[in-house]
């Protein structure tokens, strides 16, 4: 669904940005009209960049920020240029984009647009999740096909993104995936929301779109790995001698839910001893509060550290050291260094577990 970029809509965005303090607050007090020029807004360069980025996000287009630096550009003309930007990327009835023959004849773009349109139909809601999963698989297969030319891949991906962004803005969890408020996609609270699996958003439509993302294979895999890790820890505990707890270290621990799942299964918390490491102090604070609430605060040691510069930690040999979702962010040499670091800290017969998304992940294109 594409928002209507009228001059009035552009003015509304400017006033909102000003009232929120994202650009000069004095702008909100100006008598803005379609004939107001960029020069009359009297915005500093940084404010103009913020404005261009906000307009691009609001209307779901790639907007060249240079146009807002034109002093005589009126808000009416700015709206017209946004309309032109939208028309450039929408296919015409003949299957040709504004540029003539080209990638916009690819059916997957039209299918995504049809999907967004059908979301408003209540009788179609039950089919939305499966259709979303199907389209995501097809998009990944097409965009990452070795025979797809790179310019086609880039342009088609950008067009689908413009189609989906307004819909993502309605959601709670999926919007967090996209905006990355802590700077990266897999922050501790995003993982916690995936674990909770409670669709949220603006009205029933926002919640439905959120459900599509939360039930996608990538989100289900995140929930599944929690259970797999808990099962592995629980499997190792019964063979331990009395007074010999299973010693486990979690690297990039996030919310640490898999550990609390194991504690919940145990008759005695003393059978498990955990070291949790994360670079984000907010993640550690969140997990520590969960540990205290579960009555196992004394059984979990929290360490604030950057794993790429962690050096030595005062640590007894560990029976299991694991990390899931962390090595997605590392190149191969960094992963090798991490494995070497882990190996040096394992007890005899200890286990190392690293998890990340498979290259054939069916949601790869959607995640990118």
C-alpha positions in Angstrom: 0.0 0.0 0.0 1.5 3.3 -1.0 0.7 6.4 1.0 -0.5 9.5 -0.9 2.3 12.1 -1.2 0.2 15.2 -1.4 1.7 18.6 -0.5 -0.5 18.5 2.6 1.0 15.1 3.6 4.5 16.4 3.1 3.7 19.4 5.3 2.3 17.1 8.0 5.6 15.1 8.0 7.6 18.4 8.3 5.4 19.6 11.2 5.7 16.3 13.0 9.5 16.2 12.7 9.7 19.7 14.0 7.3 19.1 16.9 9.3 16.0 17.9 12.6 18.0 17.8 14.1 15.9 15.0 14.5 19.1 12.9 14.4 22.8 14.0 11.4 23.3 16.3 10.7 26.8 14.8 9.6 25.2 11.5 6.4 24.0 13.2 5.4 27.6 13.9 5.8 28.7 10.2 2.6 29.1 8.1 3.5 26.3 5.7 1.7 26.1 2.4 2.3 24.2 -0.9 4.1 27.3 -2.1 6.6 27.4 0.8 10.2 26.9 -0.5 13.0 25.0 1.0 14.9 28.3 1.4 12.0 29.6 3.6 12.2 26.6 5.9 15.8 27.8 6.7 16.9 24.3 7.7 20.5 23.4 8.4 22.2 20.7 6.3 21.7 18.0 8.9 18.0 18.8 9.3 17.6 18.6 5.5 19.1 15.1 5.5 16.8 14.0 8.3 13.8 15.4 6.3 14.8 13.6 3.2 15.3 10.3 5.0 12.0 10.7 6.9 10.1 11.4 3.7 11.6 8.4 2.0 10.6 6.2 4.9 7.1 7.7 5.2 6.2 7.3 1.6 8.2 4.1 1.0 10.6 5.3 -1.7 14.3 5.9 -2.3 14.5 9.7 -2.3 17.6 11.4 -3.5 18.4 13.7 -0.6 20.0 16.3 -2.9 16.6 17.6 -4.0 15.7 19.0 -0.6 18.9 21.2 -0.9 17.3 23.1 -3.8 16.5 26.6 -2.3 13.6 27.4 -4.7 12.0 24.0 -4.5 8.4 24.4 -3.3 6.7 21.8 -1.1 4.2 21.3 -3.9 7.0 20.4 -6.3 8.6 18.2 -3.7 5.4 16.2 -3.4 5.3 16.0 -7.3 8.8 14.6 -7.3 7.9 12.0 -4.7 5.0 11.0 -6.9 7.4 10.7 -9.8 9.7 8.5 -7.7 6.8 6.2 -6.9 5.7 6.0 -10.5 9.2 5.1 -11.6 9.1 1.9 -9.6 5.4 0.8 -10.2 4.7 -1.4 -13.1 2.2 -0.2 -15.7 -0.7 -2.3 -16.9 1.5 -3.4 -19.9 4.1 -4.8 -17.5 6.5 -2.0 -18.3 8.0 0.3 -15.7 8.7 4.0 -16.3 12.0 2.9 -17.8 10.3 0.6 -20.4 11.2 -3.1 -20.7 13.0 -4.5 -17.7 12.9 -6.2 -14.4 9.5 -4.9 -13.4 7.9 -7.6 -15.5 9.1 -10.1 -12.9 5.9 -11.6 -11.4 7.2 -11.6 -7.8 6.9 -7.8 -7.5 3.3 -7.9 -8.7 2.5 -10.8 -6.3 3.9 -8.8 -3.3 1.7 -5.8 -4.3 -1.3 -8.1 -4.6 -0.5 -9.6 -1.2 -0.4 -6.1 0.4 -3.7 -5.3 -1.3 -5.5 -8.5 -0.1 -4.4 -7.9 3.5 -7.4 -5.6 3.9 -9.8 -8.5 3.2 -10.9 -10.2 6.4 -11.9 -13.4 4.7 -8.4 -13.8 3.3 -6.6 -13.3 6.7 -6.3 -17.0 7.5 -4.4 -17.5 4.2 -2.0 -14.6 4.7 0.7 -16.4 6.8 1.1 -19.2 4.3 1.0 -16.8 1.3 3.6 -14.7 3.0 5.9 -17.7 3.6 5.4 -18.8 -0.1 6.3 -15.3 -1.4 9.4 -15.1 0.9 10.7 -18.4 -0.4 10.1 -17.4 -4.0 11.8 -14.0 -3.5 14.9 -15.6 -2.0 15.1 -18.2 -4.8 14.9 -15.4 -7.4 17.1 -12.8 -5.9 19.9 -15.2 -5.0 19.7 -17.2 -8.2 23.3 -17.1 -9.7 21.7 -16.3 -13.1 20.0 -13.2 -11.8 22.1 -10.2 -12.9 23.2 -8.0 -10.1 21.5 -4.8 -11.4 18.2 -6.7 -11.6 18.7 -8.1 -8.1 19.4 -4.7 -6.6 16.5 -2.9 -8.4 13.9 -5.6 -7.8 14.9 -5.9 -4.1 14.6 -2.1 -3.7 11.1 -2.2 -5.4 9.8 -5.0 -3.1 11.2 -3.1 -0.1 9.2 0.0 -1.1 6.1 -2.2 -1.4 6.6 -3.8 2.0 7.9 -0.9 4.2 4.5 0.9 4.7 3.0 -2.4 5.8 5.9 -3.2 8.2 5.4 0.3 9.8 2.0 -1.0 11.1 3.6 -3.8 13.1 5.2 -4.0 16.5 7.8 -6.8 16.3 8.6 -6.7 12.5 9.0 -2.9 12.6 11.7 -3.5 15.3 13.4 -6.0 12.9 13.7 -3.2 10.3 14.4 -0.2 12.5 17.1 -2.0 14.6 16.7 0.5 17.6 19.9 -1.0 19.3 21.9 -0.9 16.1 21.5 -4.5 14.9 18.7 -6.9 14.0 19.2 -9.6 16.7 19.3 -7.5 19.9 18.2 -9.2 23.1 14.7 -7.6 23.2 14.0 -8.5 19.6 14.9 -12.1 20.4 12.7 -11.9 23.5 9.7 -10.8 21.4 10.3 -13.6 18.9 10.3 -16.0 21.9 7.0 -14.5 23.2 5.5 -14.9 19.7 2.7 -12.4 20.4 1.7 -10.5 17.3 1.1 -6.8 17.8 0.6 -3.6 15.8 -1.8 -1.0 14.8 -5.2 -2.7 14.8 -6.0 -6.1 13.4 -4.1 -5.5 10.2 -0.9 -4.6 12.0 -1.1 -7.6 14.2 -1.8 -9.8 11.1 1.3 -8.6 9.4 3.3 -9.1 12.6 2.1 -12.6 12.8 3.3 -13.2 9.2 6.8 -12.3 10.3 6.7 -14.1 13.6 5.6 -17.3 11.9 8.1 -17.1 9.1 10.8 -19.9 9.0 13.5 -17.6 10.4 11.5 -16.6 13.5 10.5 -20.2 14.1 14.1 -21.3 13.8 15.0 -18.8 16.6 12.4 -20.3 18.8 13.4 -23.9 17.9 17.1 -23.3 18.8 16.1 -22.2 22.3 14.5 -25.7 22.8 17.4 -27.5 21.2 20.0 -25.8 23.5 17.9 -26.4 26.6 17.5 -30.1 25.6 21.3 -30.5 25.1 22.1 -29.0 28.5 19.4 -31.1 30.2 20.8 -34.2 28.5 24.3 -33.7 29.9 23.3 -33.0 33.5 22.1 -36.5 34.7 25.6 -38.0 34.1 27.3 -35.6 36.5 28.6 -36.7 39.9 27.0 -35.2 43.0 28.6 -31.8 43.7 29.8 -31.5 40.1 27.5 -29.1 38.4 27.3 -28.8 34.6 29.3 -25.7 33.8 28.0 -23.8 30.8 29.1 -20.6 29.1 26.8 -18.5 26.8 28.5 -16.1 24.5 26.3 -13.2 23.3 23.8 -14.5 25.8 20.9 -12.1 25.0 17.8 -12.9 27.1 19.3 -16.3 28.1 15.8 -18.0 28.1 17.2 -21.5 27.2 19.2 -21.5 30.5 16.1 -20.5 32.5 14.2 -23.3 30.8 16.8 -25.8 32.1 16.7 -24.4 35.6 12.9 -24.8 35.5 13.3 -28.5 34.8 15.8 -29.1 37.6 14.9 -30.3 41.1 18.1 -28.6 42.4 19.5 -25.4 40.9 23.0 -26.4 42.1 23.3 -28.9 39.3 23.9 -26.1 36.8 26.4 -23.3 36.8 26.3 -20.7 34.1 28.6 -17.8 32.8 26.7 -15.4 30.5 28.7 -12.9 28.4 27.3 -10.1 26.3 28.6 -6.8 24.9 25.3 -5.1 25.6 24.8 -4.1 29.2 21.0 -3.9 28.6 21.0 -7.5 27.7 22.9 -8.5 30.8 20.6 -6.4 33.0 17.5 -8.0 31.4 18.8 -11.5 31.9 20.0 -10.8 35.4 16.6 -9.6 36.4 15.1 -12.8 34.9 17.6 -14.9 36.9 16.7 -13.2 40.1 13.0 -13.6 39.4 13.5 -17.3 38.9 15.5 -17.6 42.1 18.7 -18.7 40.4 20.7 -15.4 40.5 23.5 -17.0 42.5 23.9 -19.7 39.8 24.6 -17.3 36.9 27.6 -15.1 36.5 27.2 -12.1 34.2 30.2 -10.6 32.3 30.1 -7.5 30.2 32.7 -8.0 27.4 33.4 -7.7 23.7 34.0 -11.2 22.4 36.4 -10.0 19.8 38.6 -8.4 22.4 37.6 -10.5 25.5 41.1 -11.8 26.3 41.3 -13.9 29.5 38.4 -14.4 31.8 38.9 -16.0 35.2 37.1 -19.2 34.4 37.2 -22.9 35.3 37.1 -25.3 32.4 33.6 -25.4 30.9 31.6 -28.5 30.0 29.7 -26.6 27.3 30.3 -23.2 25.5 27.7 -22.1 23.0 26.7 -19.1 20.9 23.7 -18.8 18.7 23.0 -16.0 16.3 26.3 -14.3 17.0 28.6 -15.7 14.3 26.1 -14.3 11.7 27.9 -11.0 12.3 31.5 -12.4 12.0 33.6 -13.2 8.9 35.4 -16.6 8.7 38.7 -15.6 10.3 36.8 -14.1 13.3 34.8 -17.3 13.7 38.0 -19.4 13.7 39.5 -17.1 16.4 36.4 -17.5 18.4 36.5 -21.3 18.1 40.2 -21.3 19.2 39.2 -19.2 22.2 36.4 -21.6 23.1 38.6 -24.7 22.7 41.1 -23.4 25.2 38.4 -23.0 27.8 36.6 -26.3 27.5 37.0 -29.1 29.9 38.2 -32.5 28.6 35.3 -33.9 26.6 33.6 -30.5 26.6 31.3 -29.4 23.8 31.2 -26.3 21.7 28.0 -25.3 19.9 27.8 -22.4 17.4 24.6 -21.7 15.5 23.7 -19.4 12.7 21.4 -19.2 9.7 22.0 -21.6 6.8 22.9 -20.0 3.4 19.7 -21.6 2.0 17.5 -19.9 4.6 14.2 -19.4 2.8 13.8 -16.0 4.4 17.3 -14.7 3.4 16.0 -12.1 1.0 13.3 -10.9 3.4 15.9 -10.6 6.2 18.3 -8.6 4.0 
